[in-house]
Amino acid sequence: MHQNTTTVKHYQLKNNPALATILPEYPGNTYYKGRYISDESRVMPSWKTFFKWMFSFNEQRSEKRRDEYRLPLIKGNEFFHQTDNQLLWLGHATFLIRLQGTTIITDPCLRNLPFKKRKVGLPFKTEEITRLDFILLSHAHRDHLDLPTLKILVKNNPGVRILAGLGTSGLLPKAWHAQTEEAGWYQIFSNTGSLRIVYLPAQHWNRRYMFDLDQQLWGSFLIESDKTSIFFAGDTAFGQHFDKIRFLTKQIDHCIIPIGSYKPAFMMRGLHLNPKEAILAFKMLNGKNFIPMHYGTYDLSDEPLGEPLRMVAESKSRGSFSQNFRPLAVGERYAL
């Protein structure tokens, strides 16, 4: 994919010149010495910080061992036999979305990861996922871009298009012949039929191997029809990008926001939202419905598995926000 590149004082500004942008004054994503750079300051997870986490004592270790929370699972593949607008959670950051006759899957990761087993099953086999129009990839971390899962989806969905951030297509084997379109922040993907799909900012990072730090862009997605809108936040820390997104969207009907993987703070802050920050982000987005994700499926951090959901639910019961909070079971269908 050709990228538009402008060099300014030794750094570059990149986007996809073939795509329109909803923020004309945005010059492109900052790219410096082979890496994408966030527009906001952030805490980079250095190897020193990582090893500090690995060898530090988890103050919630006993509580975590006692926590028996498991995500509920609803079996069945009715999603594929209906045509109405709906979404279905498959765990972590993977959602099936049908809107205006178009079927989308986000950040597909439907199996055990190296050293990380899924804590919940699937409502149906991965091979049953068919008639996909688009695969949305927010970023390249292995729990969001899982190549074995993607291989199955591309094979069983001829003609499916992959929509992702700049630099992502280089991770996909050429033998797949996958149709991929890359975008920079605030750019609108092409040829999406009756929907408008926009790639938007997130406060995160990328790495899959030892020496490929931030070689692919990370982001979020806005999916709009003429009647409803869905914001899929991907992986993100708290930042002013939520205010910028609200300025462009005014109000979002359904906000899919991560709430887990936030402890210890010295490692995770600047990378992920904690529950309080997730609520604040939802308010900043002026959302109508809050659908939580990124909790309960994989054990990726120090907090107990059920703590993120309990914290948001308790805040809701105390009146921290009045909008609809809609946690889903894995396999549960949600009408749009």
N, C-alpha and C positions, 0 to 999 in steps of 0.2 A: 504494500500500500504506500503510495506517495504521501509524504508529509510536507506541509509548508513549514519552512524553518527560517527564522530571522535571527541573525547573530547580533547581540548587543553586549558590548564590553565583556567578551569572553564567555558569556552564557547565551543560550539560544531560547527562542520562543517557538513552540511547536503546536500545530493543530493539523486537522485534515482539511486541505484547501477545497475539497470537493463538497464539503458539508456547510450548511448555513449555521449561523450562531444566533442565540437568543440574547446575547449580550455583546453588541457590536464593538464596544470599546475594550473588550477583553482581548489582549494581544496574543494570547496563547499560553501554553503551559511551560514553565521554566525548566530548562534542560541544561545541566552543567556537568561536564566531564563524564558523559554517558549515563547520567542519572536524572530522574525527574525530581524536582524540588517543590515542596509544598508552598503555597502562598502565605501560609500562616506558620509561626514558629511552632515547633513540636519537639517532643523528646524522642530521640532516636534510640532504639533498643540495641545498645552496644553489646559486644560479647562480654565485656566486664559486668554490665548490668545483668545479662542473661545468667552468667555463672553465679553472680551474687544471689539471684533468685533460686537457682538450682540447689545451692548449698545453705540457704537460709531456712530458719524454722518457721513453719506455717502456724500462726497463732490459732487458727481455726481447724487445725488438723483433727482434733477429737470430735468437734462439731460436724465436720465434713464426713467423718466415718459413720456417725450416727444418722446422718441425713438419708432417709430412705426415699426421697422424692424421685419419681420416674415420670417421664412424660406419658400421658395417656395415648393409646394407639387405637385408631379406628380402621379396621380392615375393609377393603372393598375398592373397586375401580370404577364406581359410578361416574366419576368425573369425565371419563372418556365416552360415556354413552349419553351425555347431555349436551345441550348447546347454549344454556343460559350463562350469563356473565357471573363468574365465580372465581375464587382462588382456593387453593388447597395447600396446606403446609406439609412438607416432607421432612421436616427437621432442619435444625441449624439455620442456614440462610437460603434453603431451597424451597421455592414456591412454584406451583403450577398456577398460571393465570390464564383465564379465558375472558377476552373482552372483545365485543363486536365481531365475534367469529374468529378471532385471532388467538392462537395458543402460544404461550410463552413459558419458559422455565428460567428461573434465576439461580445463579451460582450452584450448579448441580454437583453435589457431593453425597453419594448414596451408599457408601460402604465404609468399612473400617479403614482408618488411616494408619500409617506406620506408627506404632507405639500408642495409638489412640483408637479404642474400639467405640463404636456407636453404642449409646446407652438405650436406644429405642430402635425397634424394627421399622419396616416399611409397610404401607398398606397394600402394596402390590409389588411385583417384580419390576426392576428397572427396565427390563425388556418389553414391558407392557406400555411404556411411555411412547406413544406414537402420535402422528399428526401434529407435531410441533412446527410452528412457523419460525420462532426465534429462540435462541439461547442467549441470555444476558449474563455477561461476566463482569462483575464489579471490579475485581482485581485478581492477582495471580497467586495468592496464598493457596496452599494445597487443600485447605478445608473449604475453599470457595471455587477453585478451579482444579478439579480432580480429573486427570487425564483418562484413567480407566472408565469412569462414569461417562465422560464426554465421548469416548470412543463408541460406547454402546448407543448413545443418543444420536450421534452423527450417522452411524450405520443404519439404525432403524427409522431414521427420519430423513430420507433423501430430499435434498433441497432446503433443509433447515439453514437459516442464516444465524451466524454468531455475531453479536454486537458487543463490543468491548472497548477498553481504553487503548490509547496509543501504545504500540509495541507488543501487544498481546499475541498477535497472529504468529509471531516467530516461535512461540511455545508449542504450537500445534503441528503434529507431524504432517509433512507435505502429502504423504500417501493417503491421508483422509480426504483430500480435495475439498476441505471445508470452506464454505462461502463465509468470509469474515469481513466485517467493516469496523474500522477503528475510529474513535472520536476523541477529541480533546474536550475539556470542560466547557459546558454551555453550548455544545454543538448538537444539532438535530440529525439523527440517523435518517438515511434516505430510504425510499420505497418501503414504507411500513404500513401501507394501505390506509385504512380509516383511522389508524392510531398515530399519535405523535410520541416518539420516544426520544428523550433528551438525556445526554450524559452530563452529570452535574458533579460538583466538588464533593470530596470527603477528606477527612483529616486522618491519613493512614500512611501506609508504606507497602513495599513489595520485596519479597525475597523467596526464592525456591531452592537455591543452591548456595554454596559458600561465597561465590564471587559475582553474583548478579543483582546486587542491592539496587532496588528502585529503577530497574531497566524497563519496567512496564508501568504505565500510569494506573492509578487507582481512582475510583469515583463511585457515584451513586446514579440512580436512574429515576426519571419521571416518565410515567406512562399515562397518556391522556387520550380519552375518547371525547366525543361531543357531549357526553353526559356525566362522566366521572373521571377522577384522577387518582393515581397510585404513586406514592413515593417509596422507592426501595433504597434504603440508606447504605446498603453494603456494609462494610466494616468502617467504623469511624470513631474518632475521639470527638470531644466537644469543641466547638469553634464557631467563629462568626459566619462560617459558610451557611449555617442554617438561616441566619438573617437574610443573607443574599438570595437564598433560594426562595424564601417567603416573599421577598420584594418582587421576584419574577413570577411567582405563582399565585399570590394573594391568599388562596386557601386550598388545602389539599384534602380530598375526601378520605383517603385511606393511607396512613403512614405506617410503613413496615420498618421498625426501628430495633437495632440490637440493644440488649439489656445485660448481657453477661460477659464474662472474661475480663474482670476489672481489678482483681487482686493478685499480687500485691501492687499497691498504687505506684511504687517506685519503678515498677516494670511496665505496668499496663496504662497508667495515665499518659495521655498523649497518643494512645493507640486505640483505646476502646472507650465506650461510654459506660459509666456506672449507672445504676437505676435512677438516681436523682438527676444526673445529667441527661439521661434518656427522656425523662419527663419534661425537663426544661427545653430540650430540643424539640419535642412534640409541641410544646406551647409556642416556641419561636416559629415553627412551621405553620401555626394556625390550623392544625389538623382537626378533622372531625372524628376520626376513628383511629385508635392506637392499637396496632397489631405487633406484639413483641416477637423477636426472633433471637437467634444466637445465644441460646441457653438450653441446658438440659440434654442436648444431643451428644456432645463430646465434653469430656472433662479436660479443659484447657488451662485452668487457672486455679487459684487457691481457695476461692469462696466455695461453700457447699453448693451442690448442684441446684437445689431448689431455692436458694437465697434470692437470686435476681427477681424471680416472679413474685415471691412473697413480699419483697420490698416495694415493688411497684403497686401490687394489689393493696398493701397496707396504706400507701400514700394516697391511692384512689379512695379508700374508705375514709380517710381523714379529710377528704375534700381538697387535696392538692391540685386536682384538675377535675373538671366536670364532664368532659367529653367521654365518649364510649371507649372503654378498655376491653379489648377482645382477645385474650389469649386463646390459642387454638390447640386442640389435640392434633397429633400427627395423623394425617389422613382425614381431618375434618374439613368439610367444604364450607366456605364462607361466601354468602351472596354479595355481589357488588352492585 
